[in-house]
């Protein structure tokens, strides 16, 4: 736990089997005997979630705002847990905290993002950020983020993650106060009298040549360079077989990079249609976009983790970090392979100079520092506080 006279940040973890005990242990380690203003909980769906939150509440007191999400793995200074809990806590007069939750309606997912972003209203601190914890199975990630953007505009940075459920792909949960929600967005508006830094990096690199998305709708790609998208994908990967064989036996991860002014935003293609010869992915892929197939090895992904942390700290105006929230794509765990996750957490510790951090493996990351885009995949997003 690190602190200054006005602000403090701590992190804790637990692998206890009893849910109440796990929540209490992680929370107690995070607060270190202090009175928190906000507590962020990342927990496995394997837990009895109401019991876990009650354990957190018993430690942090009645006034702390509790927010968070279920995960595909929890991470912190102590390493990776699967089936565990990680908690971050912050407090002191230098922080201001507002929270709000909204249900995601199928007919208007943007409204949920906009409603959660209303937590920023009345926040007048010199530095502020909106952190979103979103259901990861709604199928509308871009709409949720666009809704938040429509409410707050381009001046306030936006970070966060989409929840997961330990690869069950059934239901994810969001934490809001003492409630365990689903199909919801929870917003944490955080104001500070100290600087806030955001890092976004992935480590994937382009495979030339690029392609143009000549026909798409939402996350569905029909044509690449005026050819059936599945045919192009199979040919570029030297793969003969069906879409199912490719995605489930050949390439569980098929990253696609969308050209942006500051690099690439990553999308993940995960399925195809043999009759239609189309493919689709995790998020919107605009028609007319310039895209690349992407590749990476373990070292490149580790370098991406280092760069995300370094970038976040570089935005702290030379101050030492109090602590960091980390939103890491679950797909990166697959790319890092056995032993690679431990290496990733080690390079994060080094890059953060030992500052406490807590986070989770997500089904999608949120980071918008400039402009209206903000949904990422196969990326590590870090939020550093000083």
WOJOVEN-V400079 format. One record per pair of residues at least 4 apart in sequence whose C-alpha atoms are under 6 Angstrom apart, sorted by the first residue. I is the first residue (numbers start at 1). J is the second residue. If there is no record, write none. Layout:
[[I,J] [I,J]]
This chain:
[[1,9] [1,10] [2,8] [2,9] [2,322] [3,7] [3,8] [6,92] [6,93] [6,94] [7,91] [7,92] [7,94] [8,90] [8,91] [9,89] [9,90] [9,322] [9,323] [10,30] [10,31] [10,88] [10,89] [11,30] [11,87] [11,88] [11,356] [11,357] [11,358] [12,26] [12,29] [12,30] [12,86] [12,87] [13,26] [13,85] [13,86] [14,22] [14,26] [14,84] [14,85] [15,84] [16,22] [19,47] [19,48] [19,51] [19,52] [20,51] [20,52] [20,55] [21,25] [23,52] [23,55] [23,56] [24,28] [24,55] [24,56] [24,59] [26,87] [27,56] [27,87] [28,32] [28,59] [30,88] [30,89] [31,89] [36,64] [36,90] [36,91] [37,64] [37,91] [38,64] [38,65] [38,66] [38,89] [38,90] [39,66] [39,88] [39,89] [40,66] [40,67] [40,68] [40,87] [40,88] [41,68] [41,87] [42,68] [42,69] [42,70] [42,85] [42,86] [43,70] [43,71] [43,84] [43,85] [44,70] [44,71] [44,83] [44,84] [45,70] [45,165] [46,83] [57,61] [65,177] [66,176] [66,177] [67,175] [67,176] [68,174] [68,175] [69,163] [69,173] [69,174] [69,175] [70,163] [70,164] [70,173] [71,163] [71,164] [71,165] [71,360] [71,361] [72,164] [72,165] [72,166] [72,361] [73,81] [73,82] [73,360] [73,361] [74,80] [74,81] [74,86] [74,360] [75,79] [75,80] [75,358] [75,359] [75,360] [76,357] [76,358] [88,358] [94,192] [94,193] [95,191] [95,192] [96,190] [96,191] [97,189] [97,190] [98,119] [98,189] [99,119] [99,187] [99,188] [100,116] [100,119] [100,186] [100,187] [101,116] [101,185] [101,186] [102,112] [102,116] [102,184] [102,185] [103,112] [103,184] [104,109] [104,112] [104,183] [104,184] [105,109] [109,143] [109,144] [110,143] [110,144] [110,147] [111,147] [113,144] [113,145] [113,147] [113,148] [114,147] [114,148] [114,151] [116,186] [116,187] [117,148] [119,189] [120,189] [125,191] [125,192] [126,193] [127,191] [127,192] [128,190] [128,191] [129,156] [129,157] [129,158] [129,190] [130,158] [130,188] [130,189] [131,159] [131,160] [131,187] [131,188] [132,160] [132,186] [132,187] [133,160] [133,161] [133,185] [133,186] [134,162] [134,163] [134,185] [135,162] [135,163] [135,172] [135,183] [135,184] [136,162] [136,163] [136,164] [136,363] [142,146] [149,153] [157,368] [157,369] [158,367] [158,368] [159,366] [159,367] [160,366] [161,327] [161,362] [161,364] [161,365] [161,366] [162,362] [162,363] [162,364] [163,172] [163,362] [163,363] [164,172] [164,362] [164,363] [165,172] [173,181] [173,182] [174,180] [174,181] [174,182] [175,179] [175,180] [194,386] [195,316] [195,386] [196,316] [196,384] [196,385] [197,312] [197,315] [197,316] [197,383] [197,384] [198,312] [198,382] [198,383] [199,308] [199,309] [199,311] [199,312] [199,381] [199,382] [200,308] [200,380] [200,381] [201,304] [201,308] [201,379] [201,380] [202,304] [202,379] [203,300] [203,301] [203,304] [204,294] [204,295] [204,296] [205,294] [205,295] [206,292] [206,294] [207,293] [207,294] [210,291] [210,292] [211,225] [211,290] [211,291] [212,224] [212,225] [212,288] [212,289] [212,290] [213,224] [213,287] [213,288] [213,289] [214,223] [214,224] [214,225] [214,226] [214,287] [214,288] [215,222] [215,223] [215,287] [216,220] [216,221] [216,222] [216,287] [218,284] [219,280] [219,281] [219,283] [219,284] [219,285] [220,280] [221,278] [221,279] [221,280] [222,228] [222,229] [222,278] [223,227] [223,228] [223,229] [224,229] [228,277] [229,278] [230,277] [230,278] [230,279] [234,239] [243,272] [244,248] [245,249] [246,250] [246,251] [247,251] [247,252] [247,270] [248,252] [254,268] [254,269] [255,267] [255,268] [255,294] [256,266] [256,267] [256,292] [256,293] [256,294] [257,264] [257,265] [257,266] [257,291] [257,292] [258,264] [258,265] [258,291] [259,264] [259,290] [260,264] [266,376] [266,377] [267,377] [268,281] [268,282] [269,280] [269,281] [270,281] [271,279] [271,280] [272,278] [272,279] [273,277] [273,278] [296,300] [298,336] [302,344] [306,348] [306,351] [307,311] [309,351] [312,384] [321,385] [321,386] [322,385] [322,386] [323,355] [323,356] [323,357] [323,384] [323,385] [324,357] [324,383] [324,384] [325,357] [325,358] [325,359] [325,382] [325,383] [326,359] [326,381] [326,382] [327,359] [327,360] [327,380] [327,381] [328,361] [328,362] [328,380] [329,361] [329,362] [329,378] [329,379] [330,361] [330,362] [331,378] [332,336] [332,378] [336,340] [348,352] [349,354] [364,376] [364,377] [365,375] [365,376] [365,377] [366,374] [366,375] [366,376] [367,374] [368,374]]
